[in-house]
Structures are given as C-alpha cells and as structure tokens.
Amino acid sequence: MATLIESLQKLPGVGSKTAARLAYHIVQMKSEDVEKLARALTNVKTETHACKICFNTIDKSREICEICASKKRNDKIICVVKDSKDLDAIERAGFFNGKYHVTGGLISPLAGISQEDIKLRELISRVSENDIEEIIIAFEPTVEGDATALFIARLLNPAGVKVTKLARGLAVGADFAGTDSVTLAKAIENRVPV
C-alpha cells in the first residue's frame, strides 16, 4: 500500500492525503477494474509517441497527428505550446484553426533545462522550410514561459516571421487546462507582438 501511495503522489496535484484516498479506493475496486486501470497506464506509455511534425502525443499507429495531416487547417500559422495538455486545452476551446508545435518544456536554468533540451531546433527548421507567416507563442504566463517566448522571438525575428504571444487575460502562473475557453479564446484573439 505504501508503494502505491508513494507512486500516486508523483502525479501533479496529488498530495499525500489524496494519494492515500486514491489508494484505498483502488483497494476497494473490483479486480477486473484494477487490471483495466493498470493496462491503461501501461498502454499510454507503450502505445503513444510524438508526431513527427509537431511533437503532439499521438497513437503509435500513425506517424503524424490529425492536425498536421489536415488540409483544412491554416498551415501558415503555428501555435507554439509547452506540451500536449496545452494543445488539447486550445483545441477544446475550438477557436484556433492553425497548426501547432509542442516544445516539450520551457527554458529553466534553475531546473537545468536549456534551449537544447526542448524542441526549438525543430521549430526553426519548420519555419525555414515552410512559408510560415506567424508564430503564436502560447506559454503559461510564468518566468520560464516569458523567457522561452523571448528566446524564440529573438531566434525568429531575423527571419521576418511575425511572432506574437497570448494577451494577458490569463492569470500569472495559470494552467491552460484550468482556464475557461472564453478567456483562452480572448488571449489568442488579442495576442501581442513579442
């Protein structure tokens, strides 16, 4: 039981009390439901990988995601997000019709994460190989998000690409997944140059 509680505490937003409550709930579940949960946890790691173009998390049966494959989406605008969770939040809001690029993190010297550790080279390649008109940087408004946005803008401004970021309708430190669709839509609609 202690190992399960310790493992559950590694999930974001799960403290010791919540982990213990979840562990005791799992103990009370039917065996087949626990096995189904265990298979789902294992499968999410073995059955998914990153899209070859944007690095969104997708099913291993495909090489590129539905968004990158879509001819109906505007391929002249790329929205740069930290992770697939942020991409999903923007998609759920239903107002963005461009393509995406998932960096896989933010520059954070204190955490030992540099520009080499995230997917910035791949973003630069996409911009130089395609006729991209605008990059929208959609990072959470944190010190790391702002620093990464500024770094990207400095890399792309010489290429003549318009670089914008979300308007400040989002609270500092806000998590996109917890932000309502209207606020997220307004933040993209009212984006500002970086």
Secondary structure, 3 states (H helix, E strand, C coil): CHHHHHHHCCCCCCCHHHHHHHHHHHHHCCHHHHHHHHHHHHHHHHCEEECCCCCCEEECCCCCCHHHHCCCCEEEEEEEECCHHHHHHHHHHCCCCEEEEECCCCCEHHHCECHHHCCHHHHHHHHHHCCCCEEEECCCCCHHHHHHHHHHHHHHHHHCCEEEECCCCCCCCCCHHHCCHHHHHHHHHCCEEC
